[in-house]
Every structure is written in structure tokens, then in C-alpha cells.
Amino acid sequence: MSSITIPAREIPVIGDYDVVVAGGGPGGIPAAVAAARAGAKTLLLERYGYLGGMATAGLIVSILGTRASGTDEPMIGGIAAELCREMAQLGGAPDYDEAVKRGGIGFDPEVFKLVADTLVLGSGIDLRLHTWVADAIVEDGVISALVLESKSGREAVRGKVFVDATGDADIVWQAGASFTQGREFDGAMMAMGSMFRFGGADQERLPTGDAREEVMEKARAAVTAGEINAYNPGWGGKVYGRSVGEHMANSTRFAGDACNVEDLTRGEVQLRRDTWELIDWWRRNVPGLENAHLIQTPPHIGLRESRQMVGHDIVTGQDVVDARRRDDAVARCPYWIDIHCPLGRSKHGTHLCYKKCPNDPPCAMFEERYEDLPGNADDTHREGLFPRDGLWFDIPWGSLVSADIPNLITAGRCISCDHQAMAALRVMGTCMAIGEAAGEGAAMAADSTGADASAVDVAQLQERLRANGAPC
């Protein structure tokens, strides 16, 4: 590949901040709010024209990881709970105190956008939408500034502490800090997908019970025959707060590199086609869906996995199934190792990546040397994928802090963890909890440790989180 050299030029600096948060999704929103409320001068950067990340741009309209199985004890609180309660006030989510006990909170993505705006701006945060982070400037081993691209041109912002809430660890990568990508043995990442919203469902005529299973069996046969491409050919469920007859479905998948623009392009095109063909099949084969029509595909392909920062600590899949507790815990996750096939397989109803996958080899997960991976062992709880009932695993502060750059913190799914642990902690409830801890810790680092996040007093951080209603 040939290259060009860009001539050196001066870039205007738009501001100096205590904390700069890149990414306004489920990790970045609470990170920025927590930092600002802790007294830090805070800037939040977001590439879209609205906040929410995968919650809005990806149409992932359910906050999971809210409670441990077999118990009513909530795993989230603080800013996440505040956001959910505000959505409920506007009719965009169910009552929080009841919904949090059910393990998932549905919401209207348009209400999420509005509430996120209010929460961020009401906390005194400087917000910049339509803004990409193009580069990170590292001087003397720390990040001194970020280079931004927008319709205003190329600009820069200085900061003391930087929070990478991009989901893809973009700042980690741009700063040259260590990261991993994909599963350990071959680098393959969980399949991407595309939530979509459709209308025209006749709720009274949709098949249920044995009739539904009969239609689903026919759909699975169509997948196996190559007529449609869907790992889950079911017709989803009603969208919270939307009109009768509207459903949201999570059916499609695409294997590729979420940090490769060519793969992203192929994925967007394929998933649109797969969605269209699936709805057409429903119209011809599912009673009650004769008038089904596509309303919306997401502005951005749904991403599950990309880069993971290498931190001072790491969360592993074994931590998940062992429900490991940590003295330096700053968040909790009750979710399970939910790996969507990294090979993108859909036939035979393939969903999870584990020993009992119904597809035939070749697949690295079937090799003898990987027999001990969680999910492949026969003697661990519920196929080796779940924390035990009523339990959760802890997220330690060290997994949020870069091992290479002391003023770099991650929030959301790009923290330091292995492929299997990420498949659990990637859910939005956990990302929000991690984000609040990241923002609170970033403010502390900017104020009292010379911007060294690894030197934050974790016991004090835990006290502050608990005082704000965030379990840890």
C-alpha cells in the first residue's frame, strides 16, 4: 500500500478540561455525568447527532444485566437508575423499581436520546456531537490532547484524564496503548447483527404454543436450506411505548472485524438484504404477519466485540462462572457468557459458542486443547456459561485503567477482559455501571493523583459510588 505525507499545520485548541470522555453511549454518558458531578470540568464527545451509542444508533432497546438470577437484588443503580426513571416519567420505559427486578428494562430509543441530552447538559458538561476523535497526542508517556474532526474542521482538546468510552477502544489504539482483539486462539470476534423494527403485526393472530413451534420449525428449515439467513427467525416482540403492531427483532448476524471499514461495509449491506428477505418470508409463512413491513433498520450495524484495552487487571471467563468477588470492585455483572458465533453461523439455530453447538466442525472451540475453556467443560454451572444463582462477578478498578498510559481509563465493553468475560459484561446495565465508576475515578485522578488513574484510592472511590446509589 502506498502512502502520503500530510504537511504539518497548527490545530486550534478548543479547550482544556479535567476529564475528556470520548463516546456518548451507555458507558460514556454516566462517565461524563459522574465526572462533572464530582466537580471535574468535563467534555463529552460523540460522533453521531445524538447520544446513546448502541442503545440508539444500534436500536439495542433493552438494558440487560440489571439483577442476579434468582434474586431481586439490583446490580445497577446511581446514574443508570436515574436515566431509567426519567425515561419512565416520559412514558419511554416501565417503572424502574419493578423492571429492574426482571433482568431487563425495555425502552423507547427516542426517549433515551431526549433524557440523555437533559442528563448530560443538566450536569454542566460541555457536549460536542457530530465529532470524531481522529488521533491522540502522547507526550512523556501520557495523553496530552485529542485531535478532533467535525464540520468545523480539525481541532484539538487538552485534558488531564481521558476516558475511552468508544466501545472499540479507539483512544487506546490511537495512543499506542496495549490492547487485544477477539478470542485468544484465532482473533475471531463475536458476530455483528442488526436489530430492526417492523410494523403490521396482527397480535391476535400471531401463532402461539404448538402453532408457533410449527412455524419456527419451518423457519429453521428455511435457514438450513439457505432460503433466509437468520440465527433467530422468530418475529421478536412489541416495542416499549410504540403503537400496537410494531415489533423489534434481533435475528441476523454477520462475521467480521468490527474495526475494519470494509467488513463494516459488507456487514451493513448484507444485513439489510437479510432483513428484507426475512420479513418477506414472514409475510408468506406466518399468520398475522401478512402485512408486515419494515419500518427501521439501525443507523449503525450492531457491534458486540472489537478491541479490549490491556489494563492493570483483567476479567476472565472463569471469573464469570466462579462469580469472583474483588476487594477493588467498582461494578457488578450478573450476566452470562453470551457469545454469538464468531464464525457467523446461523444454521441449526446456532446461537451460543460452546461445546454443545449443533453445527459441525471445523471450529477451534472443538479442539482438544480448548476443552478447559468455560462453556466447554461439562462440570460447571449451567453449561459453564452462567454465574451461580443469586451471584455475580465483580469488575475491578484495575481493569478500567490502562497498563501503559496512566491518565487513560476505559468505560463500557472495551475494558481489560478476555473474549468470554466480554461476552458477559458487554450488556448495557453493566456498561453503565462501569461508566459511572470510570467517571468518578477520572475526577478523583484529575483532582488528587496527578492524573494517575492507577493511584486512585479505590476504597474512597467505592464509598463515593455507594453514596450515589451505585452497587459495588
ABEGO torsion letter per residue (X at the ends): XBBBBBBBBBBBBAEBBABBBBEABAAAAAAAAAAAAAGBBBBBBBABABBGEAAAAAGBABBBGABBBGBABBABBEAAAAAAAAAAAAGABBBAAAAAAAGBBBBBAAAAAAAAAAAAAAAGBBBBBGBBBABBBBBGGBBABBBBBBAAEBBBBBBABBBBAAGAGAAAAAAGBBBBBEBAAAGBBBBBBBBBBBBGBBAAABBBEAAAAAAAAAAAAAAAAGABBBABABAEBBBBGBBBGBBBBBABBBBEBAABAAAAAAAAAAAAAAAAAAAAAAAAABBGAAABBBABBBABBBBABBBBBBBABBBBAAAAAAGBBBAABABBBABBBBBBBAAGBABGGBABBBAABABBOBBAAABAAAAABBGABAABBGGGABBBBGBBBBBBAAAABBAABAABBBBEAABBBBAAAAAAAABAAAAAAAAAAAAAAAAAAAAAAGGBAAABBAAAAAAAAAAAGBBX
